[in-house]
Amino acid sequence: MPLLEYMSTPPWLQASRRRVVERIPLTTMRHLLYLSMIRKRGNFTDPQTFNEKVNWRIFNDRRDRIVKACDKMWMKEMARDAYPSADLRIPATYWSGTDLREAPDLTTLPPWVLKPNASSGRALFGPDPQTDLADLLRQTSTWFDETPLELGEWGYSQARPQLLLEERIPTPDGRPPVDYKFFVFDGRIELIQVNRGRFGKQQTATFFDAHWRRLPVRWRIQPVTDEQRPAELDKMMEVARALGAGWDFIRVDLYAVDGEVWFGEYTPYPGSGLLRYQPMSFDLEQGRQWQLPSLDEVQRGRP
């Protein structure tokens, strides 16, 4: 099943899907997903491409830092430790928990965003006079069932299954800001992916190198667009290098609004290792940037 369809299964199928997935051995499931998306078998024991190395990490990397990079509240702490400066804005946490009925009155809070703490791709924005608590409870009722656990992404199994209510990044038009995704390898930025129109119908994903030169590559499900070099790029790159220091690879997601740089999130498993690029030779090019650690270095409990 294509990844996009897999992640958007109707709610009434989610419980049965989860039961089926839990019975499939992880190795079998990952190979089937890879074959479905990449159209060939993956080499997960001696990986060469970027996607194969993400899968190697899914199978093998059990470091505590992977867990923290999958938990939105912990990753904020990790980002502040890596870059202890007010130059990096980190959205304030208004509340976290499992029952929205225990949250503060949502109509009295400053503009907020509601997210699952241990997943991605889901967000609700408020306050909205057209949305009441009952609506939010209904809309979030399946969020704990819609997690990357079904894709075998170990780090999310250790993250806290909670809801997170946090400060919304202010933008002039009130829309979600442009998302700048920095692919950092041993502290080096080798790729910048710019996502525009997130949560909308006209999403784009455009790719640049570290010198802001547009690359002749695209992600198969989204078009590219003209992107101007943001005024905050140098500051974002400084932050991304600091947040990516000490990682063999990590994606650092940042936002830039009116001269300020905001933290988005860490992403240890981009696209779940199932990204179909055009051309696919780009997958191998990116893989060459990533020097994997040894198995001994990634066992459970290491920092």
C-alpha positions as CSV (number, residue, x, y, z in Angstrom):
1,M,0.0,0.0,0.0
2,P,1.5,3.4,-0.9
3,L,2.6,5.4,2.2
4,L,0.2,8.2,1.7
5,E,-2.8,5.8,1.6
6,Y,-1.3,3.8,4.5
7,M,-1.2,6.9,6.7
8,S,-4.7,8.2,5.7
9,T,-6.8,5.0,6.2
10,P,-10.3,5.9,7.4
11,P,-10.8,5.8,11.2
12,W,-13.2,2.8,11.0
13,L,-10.3,0.7,9.5
14,Q,-7.6,1.9,11.9
15,A,-8.2,-0.6,14.7
16,S,-8.3,-3.7,12.4
17,R,-5.3,-2.4,10.5
18,R,-3.3,-2.0,13.7
19,R,-4.2,-5.6,14.7
20,V,-3.0,-6.9,11.3
21,V,0.2,-4.9,11.3
22,E,1.1,-6.1,14.8
23,R,1.1,-9.7,13.6
24,I,3.5,-9.0,10.8
25,P,7.2,-9.4,11.7
26,L,9.0,-6.0,11.5
27,T,11.5,-7.2,8.9
28,T,8.8,-8.4,6.6
29,M,6.7,-5.3,7.0
30,R,9.6,-2.9,6.3
31,H,10.7,-4.8,3.2
32,L,7.1,-4.9,1.9
33,L,6.7,-1.1,2.5
34,Y,10.1,-0.4,0.9
35,L,9.3,-2.6,-2.1
36,S,5.9,-0.9,-2.5
37,M,7.3,2.7,-2.4
38,I,10.8,2.4,-3.8
39,R,9.9,-0.3,-6.3
40,K,12.9,-2.5,-5.4
41,R,14.3,-4.5,-2.5
42,G,16.2,-2.6,0.1
43,N,19.5,-3.5,1.6
44,F,19.1,-2.9,5.3
45,T,22.2,-4.8,6.5
46,D,24.8,-3.0,4.3
47,P,22.8,0.1,3.3
48,Q,24.1,2.6,0.7
49,T,21.2,4.9,0.0
50,F,19.6,7.5,2.3
51,N,16.4,5.5,2.5
52,E,18.2,2.3,3.3
53,K,20.1,4.0,6.1
54,V,16.9,5.4,7.6
55,N,15.7,1.8,7.7
56,W,18.9,0.6,9.2
57,R,18.3,3.2,12.0
58,I,14.8,1.9,12.5
59,F,16.1,-1.6,13.0
60,N,19.2,-0.9,15.0
61,D,19.5,2.5,16.7
62,R,18.3,2.3,20.3
63,R,20.0,5.4,21.7
64,D,18.2,7.6,24.2
65,R,18.6,10.6,21.9
66,I,16.4,8.9,19.3
67,V,13.6,8.7,21.8
68,K,14.0,12.4,22.7
69,A,13.9,13.3,19.0
70,C,10.5,11.5,18.7
71,D,8.9,13.2,21.7
72,K,7.9,16.8,21.0
73,M,8.3,17.9,24.7
74,W,11.6,16.3,25.2
75,M,13.0,17.6,21.9
76,K,12.3,21.1,23.0
77,E,14.5,20.5,26.0
78,M,17.2,19.0,23.8
79,A,17.1,21.9,21.4
80,R,17.5,24.4,24.2
81,D,20.4,22.5,25.6
82,A,22.1,22.5,22.2
83,Y,21.4,26.2,21.5
84,P,21.0,28.0,24.8
85,S,20.3,31.4,23.3
86,A,17.2,33.6,23.0
87,D,18.0,33.9,19.3
88,L,16.2,30.5,19.0
89,R,12.5,30.8,19.8
90,I,11.0,27.6,21.1
91,P,7.2,27.6,21.3
92,A,5.9,27.7,24.8
93,T,4.0,24.6,26.1
94,Y,0.6,25.6,27.5
95,W,-0.5,22.1,28.5
96,S,0.2,18.4,27.9
97,G,-1.8,15.4,28.8
98,T,-4.1,12.6,27.6
99,D,-7.5,14.2,28.3
100,L,-8.3,17.6,26.7
101,R,-11.0,18.1,29.3
102,E,-8.2,18.7,31.8
103,A,-6.6,21.5,29.7
104,P,-7.1,25.2,30.4
105,D,-10.1,26.9,28.8
106,L,-8.9,26.9,25.2
107,T,-10.9,30.1,24.4
108,T,-8.9,32.1,26.9
109,L,-5.4,31.1,25.6
110,P,-3.3,33.0,23.1
111,P,-3.2,31.5,19.6
112,W,-2.3,27.8,20.0
113,V,-1.7,24.6,18.1
114,L,-2.8,21.2,19.3
115,K,-0.6,18.3,18.3
116,P,0.1,14.6,19.2
117,N,3.3,14.5,21.3
118,A,4.6,11.3,19.7
119,S,3.6,11.6,16.1
120,S,3.6,14.1,13.2
121,G,1.4,15.3,10.4
122,R,-1.6,16.2,12.7
123,A,-2.4,19.7,14.0
124,L,-5.4,21.8,15.0
125,F,-5.3,25.5,15.4
126,G,-7.1,27.9,17.7
127,P,-8.8,29.5,19.3
128,D,-11.6,29.2,16.8
129,P,-15.1,30.4,17.8
130,Q,-16.5,27.7,15.4
131,T,-14.8,24.9,17.3
132,D,-15.7,23.8,20.8
133,L,-14.2,21.2,23.1
134,A,-16.6,18.5,21.9
135,D,-15.3,19.1,18.3
136,L,-11.7,18.8,19.4
137,L,-12.3,15.6,21.4
138,R,-13.9,14.1,18.3
139,Q,-11.1,15.2,15.9
140,T,-8.4,14.0,18.2
141,S,-10.1,10.7,19.2
142,T,-8.0,8.6,16.8
143,W,-4.7,10.4,17.2
144,F,-3.2,7.9,19.5
145,D,-4.0,5.2,17.0
146,E,-2.4,7.1,14.1
147,T,1.3,6.9,15.1
148,P,4.5,5.9,13.3
149,L,4.5,2.8,15.5
150,E,2.6,1.0,12.7
151,L,5.6,1.7,10.5
152,G,8.0,0.1,13.0
153,E,9.7,3.4,14.0
154,W,11.1,2.4,17.4
155,G,11.7,5.8,18.9
156,Y,8.0,6.6,18.9
157,S,7.2,3.5,20.9
158,Q,9.3,5.0,23.8
159,A,7.9,8.6,23.4
160,R,5.0,9.7,25.7
161,P,1.6,9.2,24.1
162,Q,0.1,12.6,25.0
163,L,-1.5,15.6,23.5
164,L,0.5,18.8,23.3
165,L,-1.0,22.3,23.4
166,E,1.6,24.9,22.5
167,E,2.1,28.5,21.4
168,R,1.4,29.0,17.8
169,I,4.1,30.7,15.8
170,P,2.8,34.1,14.8
171,T,2.7,34.9,11.1
172,P,1.5,38.1,9.3
173,D,-1.4,36.2,7.5
174,G,-2.2,33.7,10.3
175,R,-1.2,30.7,8.1
176,P,1.3,28.1,9.0
177,P,4.8,29.4,8.3
178,V,7.1,28.1,5.6
179,D,8.9,25.0,6.9
180,Y,12.7,24.8,6.4
181,K,14.1,21.3,6.9
182,F,17.9,21.0,7.3
183,F,19.5,17.6,6.7
184,V,22.5,17.6,9.0
185,F,25.3,15.0,8.8
186,D,27.9,15.1,11.5
187,G,27.2,18.8,11.9
188,R,27.3,19.5,8.1
189,I,24.2,20.8,6.3
190,E,24.0,19.0,3.0
191,L,20.4,19.6,2.0
192,I,17.6,22.1,2.7
193,Q,14.1,21.1,2.0
194,V,11.5,23.9,1.9
195,N,7.9,23.0,2.4
196,R,5.3,25.6,1.7
197,G,1.5,25.3,2.2
198,R,1.6,22.7,4.9
199,F,-1.9,21.6,6.1
200,G,-3.3,23.1,2.9
201,K,-4.2,21.8,-0.6
202,Q,-1.4,23.5,-2.5
203,Q,1.7,22.0,-0.8
204,T,5.2,22.3,-2.4
205,A,8.6,20.8,-1.5
206,T,11.7,22.4,-3.0
207,F,15.3,21.3,-2.5
208,F,18.5,23.4,-2.1
209,D,22.1,22.7,-1.3
210,A,23.8,24.5,1.6
211,H,24.6,27.4,-0.7
212,W,20.9,27.9,-1.6
213,R,21.3,26.5,-5.1
214,R,18.2,24.8,-6.2
215,L,18.6,21.1,-6.9
216,P,17.1,19.3,-9.9
217,V,15.2,17.0,-7.7
218,R,11.6,16.6,-6.4
219,W,9.6,14.5,-4.1
220,R,7.1,12.5,-6.1
221,I,3.9,13.6,-4.4
222,Q,4.6,17.4,-4.3
223,P,5.6,20.0,-6.9
224,V,8.4,22.4,-6.5
225,T,8.1,26.2,-6.6
226,D,10.3,29.3,-6.7
227,E,11.7,30.1,-3.2
228,Q,13.5,33.3,-2.4
229,R,16.5,33.0,-0.1
230,P,15.1,33.9,3.4
231,A,16.8,36.8,5.2
232,E,17.2,34.5,8.2
233,L,19.0,31.7,6.3
234,D,22.4,32.3,7.9
235,K,20.9,32.3,11.4
236,M,18.9,29.2,10.7
237,M,21.9,27.4,9.4
238,E,23.9,28.3,12.5
239,V,21.1,26.9,14.7
240,A,20.7,23.8,12.5
241,R,24.4,23.0,12.8
242,A,24.3,23.4,16.6
243,L,21.2,21.3,17.0
244,G,22.7,18.6,14.6
245,A,26.2,18.5,16.3
246,G,27.0,15.1,17.5
247,W,24.5,13.3,15.3
248,D,25.6,11.1,12.5
249,F,22.4,12.3,10.9
250,I,19.4,14.3,12.0
251,R,16.9,16.5,10.2
252,V,16.3,19.8,12.0
253,D,13.1,21.7,11.1
254,L,13.0,25.4,11.7
255,Y,10.8,28.4,10.8
256,A,11.7,32.0,10.0
257,V,9.2,34.8,10.7
258,D,10.0,38.5,10.7
259,G,13.7,38.0,11.5
260,E,13.1,35.5,14.2
261,V,14.1,31.8,14.0
262,W,11.7,29.3,15.6
263,F,12.3,25.7,16.5
264,G,10.0,23.2,14.8
265,E,11.2,19.7,15.5
266,Y,13.9,17.0,15.2
267,T,13.2,14.3,12.7
268,P,15.2,11.1,13.0
269,Y,13.2,9.0,10.4
270,P,12.5,11.3,7.4
271,G,9.7,9.9,5.3
272,S,10.1,6.6,7.3
273,G,12.9,5.7,4.9
274,L,10.3,5.5,2.0
275,L,11.0,8.7,0.1
276,R,10.6,8.3,-3.6
277,Y,12.6,11.1,-5.2
278,Q,12.8,12.0,-8.9
279,P,15.4,11.1,-9.9
280,M,16.0,8.2,-7.5
281,S,19.8,8.6,-8.0
282,F,19.4,11.4,-5.5
283,D,18.7,8.8,-2.9
284,L,22.2,7.3,-3.3
285,E,23.8,10.8,-3.4
286,Q,22.3,11.6,0.0
287,G,23.2,8.2,1.3
288,R,26.9,8.9,0.7
289,Q,26.7,11.9,3.1
290,W,25.7,9.6,6.0
291,Q,28.4,7.7,7.8
292,L,26.5,5.3,10.0
293,P,27.8,4.5,13.5
294,S,28.7,1.0,14.5
295,L,26.1,-1.4,16.0
296,D,27.9,-1.1,19.4
297,E,27.5,2.6,19.4
298,V,23.7,2.5,19.0
299,Q,22.6,0.0,21.6
300,R,19.9,0.8,24.1
301,G,20.8,3.2,26.9
302,R,23.7,5.0,25.1
303,P,23.4,8.8,25.0
